[in-house]
């Protein structure tokens, strides 16, 4: 069976992407124009990260990847990993403290009122819970068969991923900032659970999702092989993202430590 490869071009997604890009671009230009240090407070690479986040979101939701996700489990898994990890990482990496200054007070107010929901432990539970819940066969099949549930699934991945990565990458110092070994434990407690789900799918003795079993097979890939490939994609992606993120966080911690030492020396605190 030949794959049905089309651009879905959802108006809601296109409008949302245009609004996000427009709001960010306007703020980035404003900071560049008004800042004494535009290269530090609104560098071009931050703009590139946010633009990449928008493009990856469009690739996941309106490109032929979206139509292939309805036909192949492993393509649907790629779509999920992009929304859960890649888009939030790139979007948050696009911000600096100065770029976020208009909403800093609002963000801190939300964090204060959210209470336990603003704790990193909740982000871990939400991240793991969302991805496990949507990969229960009955829930998964319901989502791919009902457009509204499918939209809800994608929105929940974006929300869970954004909250999870915000605790690690946010340029705003929150009251519950992860320090020391915190980021390592935070990521290990999440990625291992999700990676275990991926390995379970990869080595399951039979296909678990009736939706894909009853489809005409695309590119000659059986339902079992399709599921195994999807599970391996999930497991490998989680390992790669965790490894890369830990290296980046370690380098950032070294940089912050060096700046703190320079500040202490400047003011005679050592």
C-alpha positions as CSV (number, residue, x, y, z in Angstrom):
1,X,0.0,0.0,0.0
2,X,1.3,3.5,-0.9
3,X,1.5,6.1,1.8
4,X,-0.9,9.0,1.6
5,X,1.4,12.0,1.9
6,X,-0.3,15.4,2.2
7,X,0.1,18.7,3.9
8,X,-2.8,19.1,6.4
9,X,-2.4,22.9,6.8
10,X,-4.7,23.3,9.9
11,X,-5.8,26.9,10.1
12,X,-5.6,26.9,13.9
13,X,-2.0,25.7,13.9
14,X,-1.0,28.2,11.2
15,X,-2.6,31.1,13.1
16,X,-1.1,30.1,16.4
17,X,2.4,29.7,14.9
18,X,2.1,33.1,13.2
19,X,1.0,34.8,16.4
20,X,3.8,33.2,18.4
21,X,6.4,34.2,15.8
22,X,5.0,37.7,15.5
23,X,4.9,38.4,19.3
24,X,8.4,37.0,19.8
25,X,9.9,38.8,16.8
26,X,8.4,42.1,17.9
27,X,9.8,41.7,21.5
28,X,13.2,40.6,20.1
29,X,13.5,43.6,17.8
30,X,12.5,46.0,20.7
31,X,15.2,44.6,23.0
32,X,17.8,44.8,20.2
33,X,16.8,48.4,19.5
34,X,16.7,49.6,23.2
35,X,19.5,47.5,24.8
36,X,23.0,48.7,25.4
37,X,24.1,45.1,25.0
38,X,21.9,43.6,22.3
39,X,24.3,40.8,21.6
40,X,23.9,39.6,25.2
41,X,20.3,40.4,25.9
42,X,18.8,39.4,22.5
43,X,21.4,37.5,20.5
44,X,20.6,36.2,17.1
45,X,21.0,32.6,18.1
46,X,18.1,33.0,20.5
47,X,16.0,34.2,17.7
48,X,17.1,31.2,15.7
49,X,16.1,28.9,18.5
50,X,12.6,30.3,18.7
51,X,12.2,30.3,14.9
52,X,13.3,26.6,14.9
53,X,10.7,25.8,17.5
54,X,8.0,27.3,15.4
55,X,9.2,25.4,12.3
56,X,9.5,22.1,14.1
57,X,5.9,22.6,15.5
58,X,4.7,23.2,12.0
59,X,6.6,20.2,10.7
60,X,4.9,18.0,13.4
61,X,1.4,19.3,12.9
62,X,0.8,20.4,9.3
63,X,3.6,18.8,7.2
64,X,3.3,15.3,5.6
65,X,4.6,14.0,8.9
66,X,1.1,14.6,10.3
67,X,-0.6,12.6,7.5
68,X,2.0,9.8,7.8
69,X,1.3,9.6,11.6
70,X,-2.2,8.5,10.9
71,X,-0.8,5.6,8.9
72,X,2.4,4.5,10.7
73,X,2.9,4.2,14.5
74,X,6.6,5.1,14.3
75,X,5.8,8.3,12.4
76,X,3.2,9.2,15.1
77,X,5.9,8.5,17.7
78,X,8.3,11.0,16.0
79,X,5.5,13.5,16.0
80,X,5.0,13.0,19.8
81,X,8.7,13.3,20.6
82,X,8.9,16.6,18.6
83,X,6.0,18.1,20.6
84,X,7.1,16.7,24.0
85,X,10.8,17.6,23.9
86,X,12.1,19.4,20.8
87,X,9.6,22.2,20.5
88,X,9.6,23.2,24.2
89,X,13.4,23.0,24.4
90,X,13.9,25.2,21.4
91,X,11.2,27.7,22.4
92,X,12.6,28.1,26.0
93,X,16.1,28.4,24.7
94,X,14.9,31.3,22.6
95,X,14.4,33.5,25.7
96,X,16.7,35.5,28.0
97,X,15.8,37.3,31.2
98,X,15.5,40.6,29.4
99,X,13.3,39.2,26.6
100,X,10.9,37.8,29.3
101,X,10.9,40.9,31.4
102,X,7.3,42.0,30.4
103,X,5.9,38.8,31.8
104,X,8.4,38.0,34.6
105,X,6.1,39.3,37.4
106,X,3.1,37.4,35.9
107,X,5.1,34.1,35.7
108,X,6.2,34.5,39.3
109,X,2.7,35.3,40.4
110,X,1.4,32.2,38.7
111,X,4.1,30.1,40.2
112,X,3.3,31.4,43.7
113,X,-0.5,30.8,43.3
114,X,0.0,27.4,41.8
115,X,1.6,26.0,45.0
116,X,2.4,22.3,44.6
117,X,1.6,22.4,40.9
118,X,4.7,24.6,40.4
119,X,7.0,22.1,42.1
120,X,9.4,20.1,39.8
121,X,8.0,16.9,41.2
122,X,4.6,17.7,39.6
123,X,6.3,18.4,36.3
124,X,7.8,14.9,36.5
125,X,4.5,13.3,37.3
126,X,2.7,15.2,34.5
127,X,5.4,14.4,31.9
128,X,5.4,10.7,32.7
129,X,1.7,10.5,33.3
130,X,0.7,12.2,30.1
131,X,2.9,10.0,27.8
132,X,2.0,6.8,29.6
133,X,-1.7,7.6,29.7
134,X,-1.9,8.4,25.9
135,X,-0.1,5.2,25.1
136,X,-2.6,3.0,26.8
137,X,-4.0,1.2,23.7
138,X,-7.7,2.2,24.2
139,X,-6.8,5.8,24.8
140,X,-4.4,5.9,21.9
141,X,-6.9,4.4,19.5
142,X,-9.6,6.8,20.7
143,X,-7.3,9.7,20.1
144,X,-6.4,8.8,16.5
145,X,-10.0,8.1,15.6
146,X,-11.5,11.3,17.1
147,X,-10.1,14.7,15.9
148,X,-10.9,16.6,19.1
149,X,-9.2,14.0,21.3
150,X,-6.2,14.0,18.9
151,X,-5.9,17.8,19.4
152,X,-6.2,17.4,23.2
153,X,-3.4,14.7,23.0
154,X,-1.1,17.0,21.2
155,X,-1.9,20.0,23.4
156,X,-1.2,17.9,26.5
157,X,2.2,16.9,25.1
158,X,3.1,20.5,24.5
159,X,1.9,21.5,28.0
160,X,3.7,18.7,29.8
161,X,6.9,19.1,27.8
162,X,6.9,22.9,28.3
163,X,6.4,22.7,32.1
164,X,9.0,20.0,32.4
165,X,11.7,21.8,30.4
166,X,10.9,25.2,32.0
167,X,12.2,23.9,35.3
168,X,15.5,23.0,33.7
169,X,16.0,25.7,31.1
170,X,14.1,28.8,32.3
171,X,16.2,32.0,32.4
172,X,14.0,33.3,35.2
173,X,15.2,32.1,38.7
174,X,12.2,30.5,40.3
175,X,11.7,29.9,44.0
176,X,12.1,26.1,43.3
177,X,15.2,26.2,41.1
178,X,17.0,22.9,40.6
179,X,20.6,23.0,41.9
180,X,23.5,20.6,42.4
181,X,22.4,17.1,41.6
182,X,18.8,18.2,41.2
183,X,18.8,18.3,37.4
184,X,20.3,14.8,37.2
185,X,17.7,13.3,39.5
186,X,15.0,15.2,37.9
187,X,15.8,14.0,34.4
188,X,16.7,10.4,35.4
189,X,13.4,10.0,37.3
190,X,11.5,11.0,34.1
191,X,13.5,9.7,31.2
192,X,14.0,6.2,32.7
193,X,10.2,5.7,33.1
194,X,9.5,6.9,29.6
195,X,12.4,5.0,28.2
196,X,11.0,1.9,29.9
197,X,7.7,2.4,28.0
198,X,9.6,2.7,24.8
199,X,11.5,-0.6,25.4
200,X,8.2,-2.3,26.4
201,X,6.7,-1.3,23.1
202,X,9.8,-2.3,21.2
203,X,9.9,-5.8,22.6
204,X,6.2,-6.5,23.1
205,X,5.4,-10.0,21.8
206,X,2.4,-8.8,19.7
207,X,1.0,-5.5,18.2
208,X,-1.0,-3.7,20.9
209,X,-2.9,-1.1,18.9
210,X,-5.9,-2.3,17.0
211,X,-6.1,0.9,14.9
212,X,-2.8,0.1,13.2
213,X,-3.5,-3.6,12.9
214,X,-6.6,-2.9,10.8
215,X,-5.0,-0.4,8.5
216,X,-3.6,-1.3,5.1
217,X,0.1,-1.7,5.6
218,X,2.2,1.2,4.3
219,X,5.6,0.5,2.8
220,X,5.3,-3.2,3.6
221,X,5.9,-2.6,7.3
222,X,4.0,-5.0,9.6
223,X,2.0,-3.8,12.6
224,X,4.5,-5.5,14.9
225,X,7.6,-4.1,13.3
226,X,5.9,-0.7,13.1
227,X,5.3,-0.8,16.9
228,X,8.8,-2.1,17.6
229,X,10.3,0.8,15.6
230,X,8.1,3.3,17.4
231,X,9.3,2.0,20.8
232,X,12.9,2.1,19.8
233,X,12.5,5.7,18.6
234,X,11.0,6.7,22.0
235,X,13.7,4.9,24.0
236,X,16.6,6.3,22.0
237,X,15.2,9.8,21.8
238,X,14.8,9.9,25.6
239,X,18.4,8.7,26.1
240,X,19.8,11.2,23.6
241,X,17.8,14.2,24.9
242,X,18.8,13.4,28.5
243,X,22.5,13.1,27.6
244,X,22.6,16.3,25.6
245,X,20.6,18.2,28.2
246,X,22.9,17.1,31.0
247,X,26.0,18.3,29.1
248,X,24.4,21.6,28.4
249,X,23.2,22.1,32.0
250,X,26.7,21.2,33.3
251,X,28.3,23.7,31.0
252,X,25.8,26.4,32.1
253,X,26.5,25.6,35.8
254,X,30.2,26.0,35.2
255,X,29.6,29.3,33.5
256,X,27.4,30.6,36.3
257,X,29.9,29.5,38.9
258,X,32.7,31.4,37.0
259,X,30.6,34.6,36.9
260,X,29.7,34.3,40.6
261,X,33.4,33.9,41.4
262,X,34.3,37.0,39.3
263,X,31.6,38.9,41.1
264,X,32.9,37.9,44.5
265,X,36.4,38.9,43.6
266,X,35.3,42.2,42.2
267,X,33.5,43.2,45.4
268,X,36.2,41.7,47.7
269,X,34.0,38.9,49.0
270,X,36.8,36.3,48.8
